[in-house]
Amino acid sequence: MTAIRLLLVDDDPLVRAGLSFMLGGADDVEIVGEAADGDEVGALVDRTRPDVVLMDIRMPVVDGLTATERLRGRADAPQIIVLTTFHADEQVLRALRAGAAGFVLKDTPPAEILDAVRRVAAGDPVLSPAVTRRLMEQAAGTTPGTRRTRARARVDTLNDREREVAVAVGRGMANADIAAHLFMSVATVKAHVSRILARLDLDNRVQIALLTHDAGLLDDYQDDGTGRP
């Protein structure tokens, strides 16, 4: 099995050393580089070609948010996990909107950080339903009118079934739960999610959740857990 190529970005050398020690010992992870600030990330990604970047969100020169936006704007962008001391704040939300695949706290146990790296490398965003709901609560009441109008226009390109799946994703439901509530197979749910991502030009289901919030779709549906009107 090919090792996951991991780049560590944090302005604290002790944090980088600890992460390198904890994660570099795994047989399926290779630490390909370290950066102390976001301004170093672009060139380092070009040189090391990581699969996953573990990115500190607060750095003195170029912060992790800006670095994430720059990286995710590339055609060959690596997956990004935001490293933060906060469960949910506006910077984390902005990083997720920019295409980060999830976030982990700096006090997360090493085994869970390693699991997050593996999941993101496999294409599975690192946000539990509980964390998704917290993020939606954090974003509640902060959606400007222009953002809502644009989000509405984008989700209007979905058909009824895709919209139901998008709303269920927005509520933090796992594929198996969506399948049970919408009476379809898990494979069909996955196919719908893939089509939604492609149609809306999104990177992951975290962005689907944020878009449904921005569009006000979660307000339009009664909270019965089904994803249906």
Secondary structure, DSSP 8 states (H G I E B T S, - for coil): ---EEEEEE-S-HHHHHHHHHHHHTSTTEEEEEEESSGGGHHHHHHHH--SEEEEES--SSS-HHHHHHHHHTSTT--EEEEEESSSS-HHHHHHHHTT--EEEETTS-HHHHHHHHHHHHTT--B--HHHHHHHHHHHTT---HHHHHHHHHHHTTS-HHHHHHHHHHHTT--HHHHHHHHT--HHHHHHHHHHHHHHHT-SSHHHHHHHHHHHTHHHHS-SSSSS--
